[in-house]
Every structure is written in C-alpha cells, then in structure tokens.
Amino acid sequence: MSHDIRTPLNAVLGFTSLALNEPDIPPNVAEYLNKIDSSGNYLIELINDVLDMAKIESGKMQINEENTDALALLNTLADTFTIQAAEKGVTLKTDFSKATTRWIMLDPLRTKQIFANLLSNAIKFSESGTQIDLIVTNEPKDADSIHTTITVKDQGCGMSQEFMDKMFMPFEQNAPSDAGTGTGLGLSIVHSLVEMMHGEIHVKSAPGKGSTFILEFDRELGKPPVNTQSDNNNSTVLKGIHILLCEDNDINALITEKLLEMIDCTIDRAENGQVGLEMFSKASSDMYDAIIMDINMPVMNGITAAKAIRALDHPNARSIPIIAMSANAFDDDIKKSLDAGMNAHISKPIDKQVLYDTLSKLIDSKN
C-alpha cells in the first residue's frame, strides 16, 4: 500500500514543484499550484498516520535510537511550527533554556512525529490571538542519562472529560465538527510512541480552558561527533557532479532528473538495476560521483543491484555513494537498503531539499 499510494503522489507533488519553479507563472496559476502542493502534503500526512497506525497495531513499529543533536532538532521544529502558527495568527513561544544537553540517544524521526502531532493539534484548536507554549527541560538522572520533560500548552477550545477518557483510541475526535480535519489517529500514535520509548504522557484540559500535554522520558546521553559542521553548501558541493539514476518509472525519472538539473548536475539514466549495474561496471573510476537507486524495478531490483555493485572489481565500487529512493518508507525498508550497502534512503514523494542535503552530505564526506 505504501508503495502504490506514494508512487502517484510523487508525480503529483514532483510536477507541482517543477511547475512552481517555472518563470513567469500567472498569479492565479501559482495560487492553484500552491494549493495542490499544500493539499498533497496534507494527504501524505494522512497516509502516514494510517500506515503508521497499521504498523503499530501489527507490532512491527520499531524505535531506532541514534546519537542526535537534540537542540538542533528542537530549533528546527520550533522554526517550522512558529511559521505555521503565525499563519493562523497564533504565537508559538518556546523555552529551551533548561534543555541544555545537546547530544542524546533518541529516535529523531519518531521524536519529531510526536512533536508534530501535538503542535499541529495545538495550532488547529487555537484561535487567532492566543499563545502556545513549548517548554523542554533536561535534568541529570545519573552519570549516563537524563530525565526530559516536554510540555505543550495551548489556550484553545480544550477537551471534555468524556473525550479525554478515550482520546488515545484510534479514530476518536474531540467533536463532530472535527470531522474532515484529520484521521483521529494523531493522539493514538503519540501515545503508542511514548509507550514504546518507555515514557509517560499526562494531559490536563477542560472545555474552553485549553489543553496541556506533559511528556516525560529517561534518555541515555550521546557523544558529540568529531566534526559536526561543514563549510560547504549544496550549490558548491553538487555543482557539476555526475549521477547514475536507476529508475524504471518514466515519470519519477523525469522528476528526479529535472530536480537535479536545477542544481547543475549531469544525469545518466538506467531503466532497471541490471542496466545500472552494467553502466557502472563499464564506467571509468571517476565518471560517476553518486548513484540514486530505485528499489522496486523489473529485471533486477535496487537491493540486488546495490549488492552487485558493491561486489564488483571496480575501483569505485565500495566508495561511491548509493542512495536508495523508494516509495516504501517504513523502518525495515530503510534497514534493507542500508544492509544492501547503500548509504542513505530517501522516501517518495521526493522532497527536493532532502535530496540535495543527502547528496551534499555524502559527496562532501567522500571528498
């Protein structure tokens, strides 16, 4: 389902993104395209919620902790949701003054998912002129871990006790008027993720008096990387690089090619993994700077092709960055890509900035 739904969505959002970058777009057409883009991204959120809930209920959801810059994660989230809140006339006030521990072991994807659900709800149920508070604190627990408390407080419509008794159940919504504003899965997913992270969630609310969500976790301390900054940017690192694109779908290939041509990359396309393997094996050692590999292809899929490339007697076979690009976006899909020797995994629909950032990081580290 994930693959079959995301593949056409990649075309919708991909061509919308390309159209918005065309010069001299009539204002009314630009407005229509922006609304398509906004609706498409909202559809992705709904799809993600439904698929995540299915994975949670089947017991296949996993928490993958890694050494994470927690302050950078918080600031990125704050920037994103400050803009969203401002569009509705709501103020998002953040206080990270007591969240001074920077490197923590956590699952960044699921942590962002928890924040996104809580902050999206807070914004959705707040009126213009009100304020949302996001407060994060860290306290030492012992030499190797900290206790983290996250508070999301809004001045919105609040919740009845009747709804609070069932708010973590799938598909429940606060009122009939909420129908059509989401799946009713956000809080259920948050509750499940918090439990999987061995945390606790507490809620205070009353009709007309807003809602306060308090999350508490114990987390192991991480370690600062040796080098956490790069002086390069995408335009400098990626300009003129040569990429081998293995993609069987003509529409997806065209979108990816156009996105890469926008930053002056050169692209050779292979219509399946077998052709990609042959093209790389015959290439000189300095011909290709990276490979973008679709996973589901006929003749030879991306997983098999990546393994075969890594096994070649070719001077660049083990060092060339290989990026998986797939409409399969679950954790085990990503693990399969990495286990096959790929360096990263990008989910469809393609976010062009994620594509650029991933390529830039891998090319930069290789150089």
C-alpha positions as CSV (number, residue, x, y, z in Angstrom):
1,M,0.0,0.0,0.0
2,S,2.8,2.4,0.9
3,H,4.5,1.9,-2.5
4,D,1.3,2.0,-4.5
5,I,0.0,5.2,-2.9
6,R,3.3,7.1,-2.8
7,T,4.3,6.5,-6.4
8,P,1.4,8.5,-8.0
9,L,1.8,11.1,-5.2
10,N,5.4,11.5,-6.2
11,A,4.3,12.5,-9.7
12,V,1.6,15.0,-8.4
13,L,3.9,16.8,-6.0
14,G,7.0,16.4,-8.2
15,F,5.5,18.1,-11.2
16,T,3.9,20.7,-9.0
17,S,7.3,21.6,-7.6
18,L,8.8,21.8,-11.0
19,A,5.9,23.9,-12.3
20,L,6.3,26.4,-9.4
21,N,10.0,26.9,-10.4
22,E,9.0,27.9,-14.0
23,P,9.5,31.6,-14.8
24,D,6.6,34.0,-15.4
25,I,3.8,31.9,-13.9
26,P,0.5,33.7,-13.9
27,P,-0.5,34.6,-10.3
28,N,-3.7,32.6,-10.4
29,V,-1.9,29.5,-11.7
30,A,0.7,29.9,-9.0
31,E,-2.1,30.0,-6.4
32,Y,-3.6,26.8,-7.8
33,L,-0.3,25.1,-7.8
34,N,0.4,26.1,-4.2
35,K,-3.0,24.8,-3.2
36,I,-2.2,21.5,-5.0
37,D,1.1,21.3,-3.2
38,S,-0.4,22.1,0.2
39,S,-3.2,19.5,-0.3
40,G,-0.8,16.9,-1.5
41,N,1.4,17.3,1.5
42,Y,-1.6,17.1,3.8
43,L,-2.6,13.8,2.0
44,I,0.8,12.4,2.8
45,E,0.3,13.2,6.5
46,L,-3.0,11.3,6.5
47,I,-1.5,8.4,4.6
48,N,1.5,8.3,7.0
49,D,-0.9,8.3,10.0
50,V,-3.0,5.4,8.6
51,L,0.1,3.3,7.7
52,D,1.8,4.0,11.0
53,M,-1.2,3.0,13.0
54,A,-1.4,-0.2,11.0
55,K,2.2,-0.9,11.8
56,I,1.7,-0.2,15.5
57,E,-1.3,-2.5,15.7
58,S,0.6,-5.3,13.9
59,G,3.5,-4.9,16.3
60,K,6.0,-4.0,13.6
61,M,6.8,-0.4,14.6
62,Q,10.4,0.0,15.8
63,I,12.2,2.6,17.7
64,N,15.7,3.3,16.3
65,E,17.8,5.4,18.6
66,E,20.8,7.2,17.4
67,N,23.2,9.9,18.6
68,T,21.1,13.0,17.9
69,D,21.7,16.8,18.3
70,A,18.6,17.4,20.4
71,L,18.9,21.2,20.4
72,A,19.2,21.3,16.6
73,L,16.1,19.1,16.4
74,L,14.2,21.4,18.7
75,N,15.1,24.6,16.9
76,T,14.2,23.1,13.5
77,L,10.8,22.1,14.9
78,A,10.3,25.5,16.5
79,D,11.1,27.3,13.3
80,T,8.6,25.2,11.3
81,F,5.7,25.4,13.7
82,T,6.3,29.1,14.5
83,I,5.6,29.8,10.8
84,Q,2.5,27.5,10.8
85,A,1.1,29.1,14.0
86,A,1.8,32.7,12.7
87,E,-0.3,31.9,9.5
88,K,-3.3,31.4,11.8
89,G,-2.5,34.4,14.0
90,V,-1.2,32.2,16.9
91,T,2.0,32.8,18.8
92,L,4.3,29.9,19.5
93,K,6.5,30.7,22.5
94,T,9.4,28.3,23.1
95,D,11.6,27.9,26.2
96,F,14.6,25.6,25.8
97,S,16.7,27.4,28.4
98,K,16.7,24.3,30.6
99,A,17.3,21.8,27.7
100,T,21.0,22.4,27.6
101,T,22.0,18.8,27.0
102,R,22.8,18.7,23.3
103,W,23.7,15.1,22.3
104,I,21.1,12.5,23.3
105,M,20.3,9.0,22.2
106,L,16.8,9.1,20.6
107,D,14.8,8.2,17.5
108,P,14.8,11.6,15.7
109,L,12.0,10.5,13.2
110,R,9.6,9.3,15.9
111,T,10.5,12.2,18.3
112,K,9.7,14.7,15.5
113,Q,6.5,12.8,14.9
114,I,5.4,13.2,18.5
115,F,6.1,17.0,18.4
116,A,4.4,17.4,15.1
117,N,1.2,15.8,16.2
118,L,1.0,17.7,19.5
119,L,1.9,21.1,17.9
120,S,-0.4,20.6,14.9
121,N,-3.3,19.8,17.2
122,A,-2.5,22.8,19.4
123,I,-2.4,25.1,16.4
124,K,-5.6,23.6,14.9
125,F,-7.6,24.1,18.0
126,S,-6.3,27.6,18.9
127,E,-8.0,30.8,17.9
128,S,-6.2,33.8,16.4
129,G,-4.5,36.0,19.1
130,T,-3.8,33.1,21.5
131,Q,-0.5,31.6,22.5
132,I,1.0,28.1,22.5
133,D,3.9,27.3,24.9
134,L,6.5,24.6,24.1
135,I,8.8,24.0,27.1
136,V,11.5,21.4,27.2
137,T,13.7,20.7,30.2
138,N,16.5,18.2,30.9
139,E,17.7,17.1,34.4
140,P,20.5,14.7,35.1
141,K,19.3,11.3,36.2
142,D,22.8,9.7,36.6
143,A,26.2,9.9,35.0
144,D,24.9,8.3,31.7
145,S,21.3,9.6,31.4
146,I,18.9,12.5,31.7
147,H,15.3,13.0,32.5
148,T,13.5,15.0,29.8
149,T,10.1,16.8,30.3
150,I,8.2,18.2,27.3
151,T,5.2,20.5,27.8
152,V,2.9,21.6,25.1
153,K,0.3,24.1,26.4
154,D,-2.4,25.9,24.3
155,Q,-5.2,28.3,25.0
156,G,-7.6,26.6,22.6
157,C,-11.0,25.1,22.9
158,G,-10.0,22.4,25.4
159,M,-11.4,18.9,25.8
160,S,-14.3,17.4,27.6
161,Q,-13.7,14.7,30.2
162,E,-15.8,12.3,28.1
163,F,-13.4,12.8,25.1
164,M,-10.3,12.6,27.4
165,D,-11.3,9.2,28.6
166,K,-11.0,7.9,25.0
167,M,-8.7,10.4,23.3
168,F,-5.9,7.8,22.8
169,M,-8.1,5.4,21.0
170,P,-7.8,5.3,17.2
171,F,-10.1,7.4,15.1
172,E,-11.6,9.3,18.0
173,Q,-12.1,13.0,17.5
174,N,-13.0,15.8,20.0
175,A,-16.3,16.8,18.4
176,P,-18.4,16.2,15.3
177,S,-17.1,19.4,13.9
178,D,-13.6,17.9,13.8
179,A,-14.7,15.5,11.0
180,G,-12.7,16.2,7.9
181,T,-9.8,17.8,9.8
182,G,-7.7,14.7,10.2
183,T,-7.8,10.9,10.8
184,G,-8.3,11.0,14.5
185,L,-5.1,8.9,14.8
186,G,-2.6,11.6,15.9
187,L,-3.0,11.2,19.7
188,S,-3.2,7.5,19.4
189,I,0.1,7.4,17.6
190,V,1.7,9.8,20.1
191,H,0.5,7.6,23.0
192,S,1.9,4.4,21.3
193,L,5.2,6.0,20.5
194,V,5.6,7.4,24.0
195,E,4.9,3.9,25.5
196,M,7.4,2.4,23.0
197,M,10.0,4.9,24.2
198,H,9.2,3.9,27.9
199,G,7.9,7.4,28.6
200,E,4.8,8.8,30.2
201,I,2.2,11.2,29.0
202,H,-0.1,13.3,31.2
203,V,-2.9,15.6,30.0
204,K,-4.8,18.5,31.6
205,S,-7.7,20.1,29.9
206,A,-11.2,21.5,30.2
207,P,-13.7,22.9,27.7
208,G,-12.8,26.5,26.9
209,K,-9.7,26.4,29.0
210,G,-7.1,24.9,26.6
211,S,-5.0,21.8,26.9
212,T,-1.7,20.9,28.4
213,F,0.3,17.8,27.3
214,I,3.2,16.8,29.5
215,L,5.6,14.0,28.3
216,E,8.4,12.5,30.4
217,F,11.3,10.4,29.2
218,D,14.6,9.0,30.5
219,R,17.2,9.1,27.8
220,E,20.8,8.0,27.5
221,L,23.4,10.6,26.9
222,G,25.1,10.7,23.5
223,K,28.5,11.9,22.4
224,P,29.4,14.9,20.2
225,P,30.7,13.8,16.8
226,V,34.3,14.7,16.0
227,N,33.1,17.1,13.3
228,T,29.6,18.4,13.4
229,Q,29.8,21.2,10.9
230,S,30.7,21.6,7.2
231,D,31.7,24.7,5.4
232,N,30.2,23.5,2.2
233,N,26.7,24.2,0.9
234,N,24.6,22.3,-1.6
235,S,25.3,24.6,-4.5
236,T,29.0,24.4,-4.1
237,V,29.3,20.6,-3.4
238,L,26.8,19.4,-6.0
239,K,27.5,21.7,-9.0
240,G,28.7,19.6,-11.9
241,I,28.5,16.2,-10.3
242,H,27.7,13.2,-12.5
243,I,24.9,10.9,-11.2
244,L,23.8,7.5,-12.3
245,L,20.0,7.3,-11.8
246,C,18.4,3.8,-11.8
247,E,14.7,4.3,-12.1
248,D,12.2,2.3,-14.2
249,N,9.2,4.7,-13.9
250,D,9.4,7.4,-16.7
251,I,7.5,10.0,-14.7
252,N,9.6,9.5,-11.5
253,A,12.8,9.6,-13.6
254,L,11.8,12.8,-15.3
255,I,11.0,14.5,-11.9
256,T,14.3,13.4,-10.4
257,E,16.3,14.5,-13.5
258,K,14.7,17.9,-13.5
259,L,15.3,18.4,-9.8
260,L,19.0,17.5,-10.2
261,E,19.4,19.6,-13.4
262,M,18.1,22.6,-11.4
263,I,21.4,22.5,-9.4
264,D,23.6,21.8,-12.5
265,C,24.0,18.0,-12.1
266,T,24.6,15.7,-15.0
267,I,22.4,12.6,-15.0
268,D,22.6,9.2,-16.9
269,R,19.5,7.1,-16.5
270,A,19.3,3.3,-16.3
271,E,15.8,1.8,-16.7
272,N,16.4,-1.0,-14.2
273,G,19.0,-2.4,-11.8
274,Q,20.6,-4.7,-14.4
275,V,21.3,-1.9,-16.8
276,G,22.6,0.3,-14.0
277,L,25.0,-2.4,-12.9
278,E,26.3,-2.8,-16.4
279,M,26.7,1.0,-16.9
280,F,28.6,1.4,-13.7
281,S,30.8,-1.6,-14.3
282,K,31.9,-0.2,-17.7
283,A,32.4,3.4,-16.4
284,S,35.8,4.8,-15.6
285,S,36.8,5.2,-11.9
286,D,36.0,9.0,-11.9
287,M,32.9,9.0,-14.2
288,Y,30.1,8.9,-11.5
289,D,30.0,10.7,-8.3
290,A,26.9,9.1,-6.9
291,I,24.2,6.5,-7.7
292,I,20.5,7.0,-7.0
293,M,18.8,3.7,-6.9
294,D,15.0,3.0,-7.0
295,I,14.2,-0.1,-5.0
296,N,11.3,-1.7,-6.9
297,M,12.4,-2.2,-10.5
298,P,11.9,-5.1,-13.1
299,V,14.7,-7.4,-14.2
300,M,16.9,-6.5,-11.2
301,N,15.6,-4.6,-8.2
302,G,17.6,-1.9,-6.3
303,I,18.6,-4.1,-3.4
304,T,20.2,-6.8,-5.7
305,A,21.8,-4.1,-7.9
306,A,23.4,-2.3,-4.9
307,K,24.8,-5.6,-3.6
308,A,26.2,-6.5,-7.0
309,I,27.8,-3.0,-7.4
310,R,29.5,-3.3,-4.1
311,A,30.9,-6.7,-5.1
312,L,32.4,-5.5,-8.4
313,D,36.1,-5.4,-9.0
314,H,35.9,-1.7,-9.8
315,P,38.0,1.0,-8.1
316,N,34.9,3.0,-7.1
317,A,32.6,0.1,-6.2
318,R,32.9,0.3,-2.5
319,S,33.3,4.0,-2.1
320,I,30.7,5.5,-4.4
321,P,27.6,6.9,-2.5
322,I,24.5,4.9,-3.3
323,I,21.2,6.5,-2.3
324,A,18.0,4.4,-2.1
325,M,14.9,6.2,-3.4
326,S,11.7,4.3,-2.7
327,A,8.0,4.7,-2.1
328,N,8.5,2.1,0.6
329,A,9.1,4.3,3.6
330,F,9.0,2.0,6.7
331,D,11.9,1.4,9.1
332,D,12.5,-2.1,7.8
333,D,12.6,-0.9,4.2
334,I,15.3,1.6,5.2
335,K,17.2,-1.1,7.0
336,K,17.1,-3.4,3.9
337,S,18.6,-0.6,1.9
338,L,21.4,0.1,4.3
339,D,22.1,-3.7,4.7
340,A,22.5,-3.9,1.0
341,G,25.4,-1.4,1.1
342,M,23.5,1.8,0.4
343,N,24.5,4.9,2.2
344,A,21.1,6.6,2.7
345,H,17.4,6.1,1.9
346,I,15.0,8.8,0.5
347,S,11.3,8.3,0.6
348,K,8.9,9.2,-2.2
349,P,7.3,11.6,-2.8
350,I,10.7,13.3,-3.1
351,D,11.4,16.3,-1.0
352,K,13.9,18.2,-3.2
353,Q,15.7,19.7,-0.2
354,V,16.1,16.3,1.4
355,L,17.5,15.0,-1.9
356,Y,20.0,17.9,-2.1
357,D,21.0,17.7,1.5
358,T,21.6,13.9,1.4
359,L,23.7,14.1,-1.8
360,S,25.7,17.1,-0.5
361,K,26.4,15.3,2.8
362,L,27.6,12.1,1.1
363,I,29.6,13.8,-1.6
364,D,31.2,16.1,0.9
365,S,32.2,13.2,3.2
366,K,33.6,11.2,0.3
367,N,35.8,14.2,-0.7
